[in-house]
Amino acid sequence: MGAAGTVTGSAYVLALDGHEILVDCGVFQGEVDAAERNAQAPVPDPSELGAVVLTHGHLDHVGRLPLLSRGGFAGPIFGHPATLAIAEIVLRDALKISQFAGAGVYSTDDVEATLALFQPVAYEARRAIPGGARLTLFDAGHILGSSSALVEAAGGSILFSGDLGRRQTPILRDPNTAYPASTSVDHVVIESTYGDRLHPTGITSRERLREVLRRALDDGGKVLVPAFSIGRTQELIAHLRELYATGDFTGVPVVVDGPMGLDVTALYERHRDCYDAEAAALLRGGDGPLSFGELYGARGRQASERVRDITGPAIVIAGSGMCTGGRILGYLEEFLPDARTDVLFVGYQARGTMGRRLLEGADAVTIEGRSVNVRARVTELGGFSAHADRDGLLAWLRKVPGPPRGVFVGHGEPSAAAAFAERVGAELEITATVAEEGVRYELW
């Protein structure tokens, strides 16, 4: 019921023995009809749902949850503890923004009712869910608490990949590829955001960031990084911490602008059980991967306005990652016309978003109804994507025990999903179907 033919709006309905389980309930972003679709729950009657399972806390996976409560849903919402904590931050922020814009589709009461339904599930702890089935979450390595969700029922089993992360990224563990010996998976629903391409190889993401920053800061301009507040901001901080330790950028401030980015960074500090071995070793040594001397936070609007008054070079990280809203818009409006400005994109830019238009070389963009000339340099650092590329997805799929009888490919633009489905069939000899929105598939 979402993320089919696009990368946003994730929502899958699994019908088990008379019970319907909804996996994710996200908003659409960048689509022409996004506002209209985001005002509707992904199912006709939410009160009939037995439960909801969340793979992670990004807006495009949790943003429509309050519409379920408004529609009468009162069942459990399962997710990793960190996922539920992030989802709370995201939903409260979305409510605040929608109220400010005068376009709210759900209320404070709807959000509070949703949060009351949250039930945490630890990684690899089997949990009974409606329909006589069992739910197990495995680390997906995408953001803090991100999960792949395995549902085992009397007739068979299905594994929802969620968004899969890349191997050897800072702070978090790699996506899980080790399952209990008794696990057998019949079907897989897998994302395909980068299903038709590979991430850059050779030079590391950190070294590419170093090169771009050196060039950008030589002329004394600002470096603007539109970044998702959840996951990407924290990864950037970890990389910048290492770069600043070399002394190359001493004295150049790094500002994380926006309460969500700051709140989620604090959340990372509280869920250290999700850290990989390198990050855990830093902590044992009395250090941490998310702090250094030149790092500052701008929480309130006044603090954000003061950041723009900084003379000389500065690095500003602000949401939203696709430039569809948030604090980054104020910086873009002020600094895009300045040829000394560099805009660094470190994540996927969906069709229809301002981020995509900037990457495609737009000479001007419209911000808050005003046309803004683009003289800034725009650079994409693809190596920072939090999504596995084609080979990473295939490597994860190869480790799924079974082997699966069928794979459903979604969460990708049509060309990416089709290319990945073809690759799965050719290399793994598994029947792969490109998922279509609104279509019911019989599994067993």
N, C-alpha and C positions, 0 to 999 in steps of 0.2 A: 504493500500500500504506500510505497515511497522508495526513493533511491533506486528507481528503475529508469534507465535512460538519463540519469543525472546522478550527481554525487551527494545530493542533500535530500532531506526529508525522510530519513530512514524509518521504516515501519514495516514489520512483517507479522502476519497473523498465522499462528500455528494452531490448527484445530485438532484436539486430542480427545477422543471418547466423549464428545459432547461439550467439551470445554475449549474455549479459545484463549490462547496465550499470545499477548502482543510483545514482540521483541523490538524494542526501541520505539520512540514516539517523537521524532525530530521535526524541525521546521525546514521549509524550503528556502533557499537563498539564491538570489540572482535570476530566478525564473520570472517571466513576464507576469504570470498569474500567482506569484508567491504570496502576496498579501491575502488574496481570496482563499487560497488553499490553506494558509496558516490559521485561518479563522475557523477551520473545520477539523474535528477529530478524525483520525484515520480510519475509524470504524463507525458504522451508522448508529449503533447503540452501545456506548461505552459501558453501560450498566451490566451488559451481558458478558463482559470479559471476566475470565477467571483470575488472571494475574498479568503483570507486566515484568519483563526482564530487560534490564539496561546493560548494554555492552560498555558504555563509557559516558562521560558527562558533557561532551560537546553539545552545543545548541542544536545542531542538525540531527542529534540523536535523542534529545530530551525536551526540546523547547515546546512541544504541544501537550506535555503531560497534564497541565492544569485543565485543559479542555476535557480530559477524561473525567476528572473530578466534577467539573461543571455538568457533565452529561450523566452523572450518577454512578460512576465507577467507585467501588469501595474495597477492592481486593488488594493484595499485597503488591508492592513494587520492589523487586529484587535487584540487587547490584552490589558490587564490591564496596566496602565502607568508604574508600576514597572516591569512588564514582558517585555515591550518594551525597557526599560532602561537596563535591564539585557541582553536582546537579543543583543543590540548594543555592549555591552562589549564583549559578547561571540563571536560574528561574527568578530569583529576587532581582537580579540585574535587568533581565528582560522585562519584568513587570514595571520596574522603575522607568525604563526607557520608553515603554509603550504608554505609560501614564503621562510622561512628559510630552510625548508627541500627540496625546489626545486620541490615540488609536488603539487603546487596549481591548483585547478580545477575551481576557480573563481578569479576575479580580484578585485582591489580596487574599480573600477567603478561599478562592480556588487554589491558590498556591499553598496556603497553610494546610488545606485539606489534603493536597498531594503529598506534602512533606510528612504528614502524619502516617502515610501508608508505606513509607520506606522501611525495608527490612534488609539489613546487611547480610551478605554472604561472602565468606572468605574464599580465597582461591583454593580449589581442589577439595572443597567441603560439599559433599552431596546434600542436596536439599529437596524435599518432597514438594511438588507443585501440583496444581489441579490437573485432572485427567489421569491420575495414577502414575505420573511421570516423575523423573528425578532430574534436577538441574545441577550441573557442575560448571564452575567458572574457571578458566585458565588464563594466565597472564598473556595479554596480546601485545605488550610492549609499545603501545602507541602513545598513551599519556598515563598519568598516575591513575591506577585502578582499572585501566582498560582491560577488557576481558573478551575472550571467545566463549560462547555459551553452548554447552552440550546438553541437549535434552534427550533423555533415554526413556522410552515408553515401551509398553508391552509389544507393540507391533514393529518397532524399529527405533532408530536414533538419528538425530540430525544435529550438526554442529554449525552454529552461526559464527563466522570468523570475527565479526565486529571489524573495526579498523585495525589493520595489522601494522605494527611499527617496523622499523629497520633494525638490523643487527648493529651492535657496537655504537649505539648513540649514548650520549652522556646521561648519567644519573640512573636511568631505568634499565631493568633486565631486558634481554632479548625476548621476542615472542616465544611462548612455550611450544616445544616440539616433543616433549616427553609425557606420555600418558600412562595411566595405570595399565597393568598387563591385561586386565579383563576388558579394556575398552575396545569397542568395535563401532565404527561410524558408517551408517548407510548413506547419508546424504550430507552435503555441505553447501551452505550459502556463503559465498565469499565476495569480498569487495574487489573492485578493479580500478581504483582511482588512477593508478599508474600501470594498468594492465597491458598497455601497448608500448611501453618504453622502459629504458633503464636510467637510473640515476648516474650522474657523472662519476667517473672512476679516475684513478691516478692521484692527483692532488687531493688532500683531505678537505673536508668542509671547513675545518678551522683555518687551514692555510689559505683557502680561497677567501675566507672572510678577512684574514689579515691583509691580503693583497688589495682587496676592494677598499678596506678602511684606510690603508695608507694612501691610496690614490685619492680617495674622497676627502680626507682631512688635510691634504697638502695645501688646498686652496682656502682653508679656513671655513668651509661651509658646513651645513648641518647634514647629518646622515639620518634619514627617517626610515624606520623599519616597521612597516605595518605587520604586526604579528598577533597570532591568536594568543589570547591571554592565558590559555590553558595548554601547557605542554611546550609550545614553540618558544614562548617568552622565557621559560625556565631553561630550556636547552641553550638558548642564546646567552643567557647569563652565565651558564657553565662554560661555554666556549670563550666568552669575553674575559672571564676570570683567568683562564689559562693564558690568553693573549696579554692581558695586563700584567701578569706575573713576569713576563719577559722584559718589561720596561718600555716597550715600543710606544705605548699610548698614555704614558703617565701624565696625569693632569687633565686629560680630556674627560669630561663628565659623561656618564652613561645614566640616562633617566628612564625609568619605567613609569610611564604615565597612565594612571587609571586604577581605581580601587580593585577591579577584578583581577588584574595581573598581580597586584600586590597581595591580595587575599589568597590567590591560588599558590603563589610562591610560598606564603606562610603555611599553606596546607601541605605542600611538598615537605616542608620541614617536619611536619607532624606525622607523616606516613613514611618514615624511613625504612620500614619493613619492605617497601617496594624497590629500594635502591639496589643497584648492581654492586658487584664486589669492589670496583674502583671507588665509587662514591662512599660506600661503607668504610673503606680504608681511610679516606680523607677524614671522616667523622671520628674514627678511632684515634687519628693523629691530632685531634683538637681543631681541625679545620672543617670547612663546609663547602660544597660545590656551588652555593648560591649567594655568596657574599664576597665583596672586595671593596677596597677603599674608595674608589671613584664611582661606586654605584649609589644612586639616589632614587627615592620614590616620590612621585607627585600624586597625591591622593585627591585633593580637592581641586575645584575649578581655579581658584586663585593661584594655587601652586602650579597648575598647568600653564596658566598665563605667564607666570614668572619665568618658566622654562624658555618660552619663546623670546625672552629678553636677554638670554645668554649671548654675550658677545664672543665671537670666535667659534671654533669647532665644538660640536657636541653630537652625541649619539642618542637618539630618542627612539624608544621602543613603545609602541602604543597600538591598541586595538581600534578598529577591527582588522583582522588579518586580510580580508578581501576588500577593505576600504568601503564597506557598505554602511558604515556608521561609526560611532565612537570618537575618541579623542584624536585619532589620527587625522580626521577630516580638517580640524582647525590648523594643524601643522601643514597639511598639503595645500590648503588655501593660501597660507602665508608664504610658503617656501617653494612651491612648484615653479613660480615664475623666475626664481633665482637660479642662474646657470651653475652656481657653486653647490647647489643642493644635490644630494644623491638619495634616491629611493631604492632600498634593497628589499626585494620580495624573497621571502624564505619559506613560502608555502604555496599550496595549490590555489589558483585563482579561477573560480567557476565562471561559466559563461554568464554574460550580462552584468558582471560586477565592475566597479570602477577599477579594481586591481587588474582585471583582465584587459580593460581598455588601455590602461597605462602600459602594460607589458606589450600590447600590440602596437604601441607607438602613437597614441593619440596626441594631437597637437594642443588640444584643450579638453577639459572635463568640466562638468557642472557640479558645483558643491553648494548646497543650500540655496539652489536657484540661481547661483551666480556662475558665469563662465570664467574659468581660470586657465590661463595659458600655461603650457607645460614646456619649460626650458631646462628642467632638472634632468640629470642622467638617471635612467631607470635600469636596474640590473636585477636579474633573477639568479639567486643562488639555489639551484635545484637540489644540491646535496643536503639541504636542511629539511627536506620534506620528512614529515613524521609517518609517511605511508611507505610500506614496502613497494619496490618496483616490480616489474614483471617477473624477474628471476627470483626475487625474494618471496613473492606470492607462490610461485611454483615450488620453491624449496619448502615452504611451510606446508603446502598441500601434500607434498610427497611423504611427509611425516605423519599425516593423519592416518590412524590405524583403521584397517578395514580389508582392503582399500574400499573407498566409497563407491557405491553403484552409480551415483549421479551428483553433479555439481551444478548449482545455480549461481550465475554470475550477475552481480548487481553493483550498486554504489560506484558507477563509472559512467562517463559519457558514452554514447552509443558505439563510437569507433573503438574506444578502449575496451569496453565489455565484450564486443564481438571478437576483437583480436585476441583477448585473453581466453575466451571460450574455445576458440580454434586451437590455440596453443595447448590448452589442457587436453583436448581430444587427441592432438597429434603426439604430444610427448608423454602423457600419462595414460593414454588409452582409456579415458573415463568419459562417459557421456556428459557433455557440458551444455547447459541451456542458458541463454541470455534471458534473465528474468524480465517479465513484462508487468507493468503496473495493473493491478486489478484482476490478474489471472490467478485461478486456483489450480494448484498442481497436486495430483494424487501421489502420495509417497509410499504408503503401504495400506 
